Amino acid sequence: MRIKTIFLALGVLLLTSCEEENYIPKPIGYARIDFPAHEYQLHSNECPFQFEHGVTSNYVEVQGKNGASCWFNIEYPKQKAKVHFSYIPVENQDITKLVEDTRKLAMGHLTKADDYEENLVVDEGAKVYGIIYDFKGSTASNMQFYLTDSVSHFVRGALYFEVTPKADSIAPAEKYIEDELNHLIQTFTWK
């Protein structure tokens, strides 16, 4: 009798526990990244411009094409990103060609971009003019820009991450660095 009661109880438990579950798998998540508060330092050297960049970034001089000077990178080692800068003196060059070359290089990223924005840079007081190309999606370069005084100087910048571009995974770092680059552009002045 006791064995029959145990089997009956187990049978009832089995029948009542076989309820259909509505299991929904969780999406793949990424680790939360806490960034430090934005702090800036002035960078000024022999180049004909100066600006403020984030204290968490590193200014690294690089050899320019054909020995050009004032080429450098702003590196973000923790985010595995670099912003490549090139300076071109406008002497004996058509500034329209420099602007168009920059536009062609930037628009090459449209094939992978979901969307993009062009934002004008106009600072009459500092005589700084340009365009910021901000790409959305899994592009190799998320932000490119140029700055000029329209007469003598031309600076081009491009943000690249040293990882395979996945919009979801790099979005927090991209936002952090773009905020710092917008500050750099706003504080950019010619000497």
N, C-alpha and C positions, 0 to 999 in steps of 0.2 A: 504494500500500500504506500509506503513511504517513497519508494522508487517511482511509482506511478505519479505521485504528487510532484516530485522533482522534475520528471520529464514533462509533465503538464505545465509547470511553471516556466521551464526553459522554452517550451513551445510557444507559450503566450508571449514571453519576452522576445523571442525571435520574430514572431509575427508583428508585434508592435514596434520593433526597432527597425524594420525594413521600410521605413518611410523614405520617399524620394526627396533628396536634398537639392536645393537650388544653389549649387556651387557656382560662383563667379570668380574666375581667376583674376588675380591682381595684376595690373599692368607693370611693366618693368619700370623700376624707379631709379633715380640717380641720387647719390649722396648729397646731402645739403652742404653747401659751401658758404661759410660766413666770411665775408670780406672785411678788411679793416676800413675804418672811416677814411674818407678821402683827405689827404694832406698833400700839399704841393710845395715844390722848391723851384726857385728861379734858376734857369740855365742860361748862361751867357758866356760866350767865348769869342774867338776871333771871327766867327761867322757874322754876316750882316743882319742877323736877327736874334731875338731872344724870346723865351717863352717859359711858362711854368709847367712842370710835369710832376706826376705822382712820386712820392717818396718811396713807394714800394716798387717802382720801376727803375731800370738801370739805363743810363745813357752810354751807348757804345759807339765810338767812331768806327767807320768802315771806309775802305778804299773805294772811291767813286770810279765810274767808268772813265777811261782815258786819263786817270790821275786826278779827276775832279775832287775838289775839297768840299767840306761841309756836308758830306754824306754821313748818315748815322742811323742807328736803330735805337728805339726805345723798347727795352725788353721787359717782359713780365714773366720771370722764371716760374713762379708758382702756378700761373695760368697757362704756361707753355705757349706764349704768344709773343710776337714781335711786330713792331710798327716800323716799316722801312721808310726812311726819309731820303730824298735826293734833292739837292739844291742845284739850280741851273741859273747862272747869270744870263740875263736876256741880251747882253751885248751882241749886236749883229745877228740876232735871231728873230724870227717872226713869232711873237707871243701867241698868235692865233694857232700856229702849228703845235706849239707846246700844249695849249689847252685841248686841241683836238686829239693829240697823241694820248693825253691823259684820259680823255673821254673814251677813246677806243680801248685802252687797257682796262678801264673800269667796266665798260659794257661787255667785255668778254666773259664776265661772270654772270650775265643774265641767263645763260643757258641752264644753269643750276639753281638760280634764284627763284623763290616763290613770288617775290615782289621786291621793289626797290623804291627809294625816295631820293630826290635831289634837293638839297637845301643850299640856298645861297648864303655866302659869307660876305657881309658888307660892313666894314668898320671904317667910315670916312675919316675919323680922327687919326687912326693909326695907319691909314692907307693900305688896309689889308682887304683883299677881295678874293673870292674863290667859290668853289662848289664842293659840297660833301655828298658823296654817293654812299648811301646806306642800304646794303643788301640784306634781304630777309630769306631765311632758308639755309640749306646745307651748301653754302658756297665756299670756295677756297679763301676768298677775301671778303670779310663782312663789311668793311668800311674803307673807302678810299677818298682822297680829297686832294685839292691843290690850293695853294695860297700864293698870291702875287700882289705886287704894287702897281701892276699894269705897265711898268716902264723898265725897271732894271732887274727885278728879282722874281724867281719862280721856285716854289718848294712843292714837292709832291710827297704824299704819304699814303701808305697802304698797310692795313692790319691783316696779319696772317696768323693762324693758329698752327702749331706744330703737331697737330693730331688730325685724324680723319674727321672731316667736318660732318657733324650730326647736330642739327639745329637745336634739338632738345637738350643735349648734354652740354653744349658750350654756351647756351643762352645766358646763364648767370654771369659767367666770366666775360662774355661779349658785352653785356650791359655795363658791367663795372668798368671795363677798358674804354668803351665808347663814352661814358661819362667823363673819364679822365682826358680823352682826346678832345672832347668838346671844350673842356676847360683849357687845354693847351691851345686850341684854336682861338678861344676868346681872349687869351692873354698874349697871343703872338704879336710881336711888334718888330718893325724894321729899325735898325740902328742908324 
